[in-house]
Amino acid sequence: MHSQHSEGCQQPKDFRHLIEIRDVPGMGKGVFAKEEIPAGTLVLRDTALWSHFSEFDEDVPASEILNAFRNRLDDSQEAQYLDLHAEDNERIRRSIEEGCGKSWDEINELDRKILSIFYTNRFGNSIHLQGSRFNHSCAANTEYLGAYPGSNIVTFHTMEDIAKDTQLTMSYIDIMKLKEHRRKKLRGWNIGCQCPHCVDTDESREMELRRLELSDLEEQTLQDDIDPLGFEALGLYARMADSIELLLPVGHPLRLVPYANALKASLISREWDSAMHWAYKRLVTLKLCIGENDERYTAEVKTVQRLEARLEKGRPPFDTHVRFYCDVVLFGFPCKFEDGAL
């Protein structure tokens, strides 16, 4: 099956017919594969039930949440909202009490449930009914991307091949943090993750060592005595890219910046074979993240093709090739360039 993420300015269609929501003992509900799903498949494009608040406003007034529930939803939507999981823990209770300016016992039961559901399930400051059914795993096989500019849609794509009847999971936290940090963050959802990254095995201990190594390598690249244009920096960036491959599935967007760093360093150091090695690794991951019809992917394909053509003729890359990957490092995904600019 071919993944589709976007085509030009059109919003992509999804393949939600490949997934279904099932009951999960001890976890409420979850999302499962009805059949085999290839890596890079856009399994869900989910429009917010409501998205009333600024994406960057962490302190959403409780009154606005309650007003949105009562004034913007019809009876069916209210029922679907109230069917979502409402976590009850000290962190959420404190947020609700502070938002309402009342003690927990002074807030009526329905308002407590409405607010608990919001704080448990929100994506930024939006509620997505289907997206909220994805359970957490530090070894997630699915990744979500935030809303398209000017829209209230989030998308979910598979980062690896998924077998029939496998649960699709996403990470609620920064999975590059060490195990104890992740456990502390997950307590806010009353989650005790039992994924391969979290259980006490030789494999999970090796993954923790990889995380430590990545943190150490990143610190080394920032040292004053490291020439960012030198061979030592090139070696550090290459080691970071190699290490992150052992932690994350091939379609994980966190691979993109380490690949771009290694590629950029290779270009600056005039290591052409290394540059093309990282360029094609980046394309593989980028295609799985955003789809081959996305204009950002097609722009980068053209950049790589032009770069390779110059190198095959023994010509050095244009400065714009280096600038392209410098911008990628800053923004994560490639910026849009006019055709022919590179």
N, C-alpha and C positions, 0 to 999 in steps of 0.2 A: 504494500500500500504506500502511496505517495503522500507525504505530509504536506499540508498547505497552511501557510501562516498569513500571508498577505500578498496581494498583487497590485502594484502601484499604490493608489490611495484607497483601494477597496479594502473593506474589512474582510478577514478570512472566514471561511466556513469551517466548522469543526466536524469531528467524527464521534460525536457523543453516543451514537448507536453502538459503539464498541464497549461502552461502560455501563454499569448499573450500580445503584445504591443497594447495599445489603446490610442486614443486621450483623454487628460484630460483638460477640460476647465480651462484656466488660468494657466496651468502648463505644457503645451506642450504635452508630451507623458508619459505614465506610464505602469507598468507591472501589469497584472490582472490574477486572477485565472479563468481558463475555467471551472473548476469543483472543488469539495471539495479536499483540499490538506492536508494530515495529517502533524502534527508537525514532524520535523526531515527529511523532504523530501529534497533531493538535487535537486532543481528546475533548476539550471543552473551551468554549468561548462564552463566558458567563456575564450577563448584564446585571448590574447591581439592582437589588430590590429597592434600595434607595441609596443615593450618594449626594447628600445634601451639604456635607461639610467640606472645608478645605482639607486637601490631602495631607497637608503638613501641620494641621492643627491637632496636637495631641490632647489638648484639654477641651474636649467637646462638652458643652454645657448639658447637663442631664435633662434640663427642660426642653432642649431642642430635640434630643433623642425621643423623649416621650411625645412631643408634639408631632414629630415625623411619623411615629407609629400610629397615632390616633387620627391624623389629618391627611396622610398621604397613601395609606394602604386601604384596600377594600377588604371585605370580610375574608375572602379566600387567602389574600396575601398575609393578613394578620394571623390566620391559622397556620400557614406555612412558616412564618417567622417564629411563632410560639412553639413550633415543633423542633426548632433547633436546640442544641445542647446549651444549658445554662450552668456554667461552672459556679461553685460556691466555695470561695476561699477568702482568706484574710485580705489579699491584695485587691480582689474585686469588690469585696464589701467596703473596704476603705475608699476606693475610687467612687463608689456609689454614694457613700455617706458624704464625702467631700463635695461631690457634684450636686447633691440635693440640699446640703446644709442641714441635714437631719441625722439622727441616729438610725441604725438599721431597723430597730423596732418601730420607729415613727413613720417609716415608709411603707405604704400599703403593699400587699403581696404581689399584685399584678405589676406595679411599677418596678419592684425589685426584680421580677423575672424579666421584664422588658430590658432593663438596664444590664442585668447579668448576661443575657443573650448577646447584647451588643458588644460588651467588653470581652466576651469569650470568642466571638466569631468574626470580629471586624477585620477587613482588609484595609489598612489605613483607617479611613473613616467611612467606609462603605460596607454594606452587607450584601453578600452574594450567597444565595440559597444553595446552589449546587457546589460551589467552591468550598463552602463551609463543611462539606461532607468528607473532604480529604483529611485523613488522620496524619499525625506527625510521625516521621522517622528521621533520625540523623543519617540514615542510609537511604534517603528518599530516591524514588525512581521517577518522580514527576516534579516539574518546576513550573512556577507561575510567573508571569510577567505582568507588571502593573498596567493600569488603564492606558489605552491609547489616548494621545493628546486630544482634548475636547470630547472625550467619551467617558462612559462609566463602565467599561468592559475590562475584565481581566481574562487572560488566556492561560491554559494549562497544557504543557506538552510533555511527552514521555522522553526521558533522558537515556533510556536503554530499552532493549527489546523486553517485552513483558509477556509472560506466559498466561494462558487462559486461567481464570479463577484466581489470579494473583491480585492482592490489594494494591491499589495505586496510592502512594503516599507522597507528601511534600514535607519540607522542613519548616517549622515555625520560627527557627532561630538561626543564628550564625553557626554553621556546622564546622567552620574552621577553628572555632574555640576548643579548648581542651575539655575533657570529659566532665570534670567537676564544675566548670563554668556552665556547660550545657545543662547538667543536672539541676543546677540552681535556677536557671532560667525556666526550665520545664516545670518546676514545682508550681509556677504560677498557673499552670493548666492542670495541676495534679497528674502530670504525666511521668511515668517511670519508663523511659524508653528501653526496650530490650532488643534493639537492632544490633547487627554485627559490629557497629562502631562503639556500642555502649556496654555490652556484656563483657565479663572478665574472661577473655580468651587470649591466646597468643596473637591472633589476628588483630583484635582491638588494641592490644598493647603496641603492636607494630604501627597501627594507624596513629596512635598518640605520638609515637616517636616521629612520624612523618610530619605531624602538625608542629611539633617542637622544631624540627629541622626547617620547615618553611618559615616559621617566625624568626629563627636565627638567621636564615639567609636574607630575609627582608631587612633585618637590622643591619646586616653587613653591607647591603647595597646603599645604605644611607650614611655609612661612615665617611668622614671627611677625607680619609686617605685612599678611598676607592675612586678611581677615575671612571665616571659613568660611560666614557667612550673607549675604555681600555679592554684588554682581553680578560682581565680578572672579573670585571662586571659582566662580560659576556658569559663567562663560566657560571657565575652566580645565577643569572637569569635562566640559563639552560637547566641548571639543577633544580630551580624552583618549578619550572614547567614540567620537568620529569617527575618530581615528587607529587605534584598536584594530580597527575594522571593516576597515581596509585590510590588516591583518596576519592576521586569523584568520577562518576560515569561520563562516558564520552560526550553526552549531550548537555553537560552542566555548564551554564554560562560563566561560572567562576573560573573555568579554564581559559576564557578568552583573553583576559588581560595578561596573565603570565606568558601565553603564547605570543602576544603582541610585544611584550617587553623583550623576550628572547629574539624575536624577529628584528625588532628595532636595533638591538645591540649588535646583531649579526650584520645588518646593513652598515652600521657605523664602523664596525670593525673590518668590513670588506670580506666577511666570511660568507660568500655567496651560496654555497651548498647548504650551509646551516640556515641561511635566511629562507631558502625555498622549503626546507624541511619544516620549519615552523609555520610558514605561510600556508602550506597545504593542511597541516594539522588544524590550524585555525579555521580554515574553510569547512572542514568536516564538522567541527563543533558548531560553527555559526549556522550552517545549513540545518542542523538538527534543532537549533534554538529558535530560528525565525523563519525557516522555510526557504526553498530555492527561488521562489517567486518574489520574495521581499526585495525591494529596491536597494536596501542596504547590503544584502547578500550579493546581488548582481553587480553592485558597484565595486565590492571588494574582489569579486572574481575577475573583473576587468583590470583592476589594479594589479593583481597577482599575474595575470597573463601578460600585461605590458612589462611588468618588472622582469619576468622570466625571459621574455623576448629580448630585452636589452642585455641581460646577463649572458644569454647564449651567444650574443654577438660580441661579447667581450667589452661591453660598455657599462660604466658604473650607473647605478640608479639615479634618477632625478632626485633633487631635494624634496620634491613633493611626495615621493614615495615614503621617505623617512617621516615627513610631516604627517602623512596619512596615519601611520602607525603610532606616532606621538599623540595624535588626537584620539585614536582608539584607546590608548592607555588611560587618557583622561576621562573619556566618556563611556568606556566599556564596549559599546557597539560602534560600528563605523558611522562617521558623519556622512551626510549626503554631499557628493561633489557633482558639479555639472559634467556631463559626458564629455570626455576629451581633456578634462582638466589634469589628468594624470598620464 
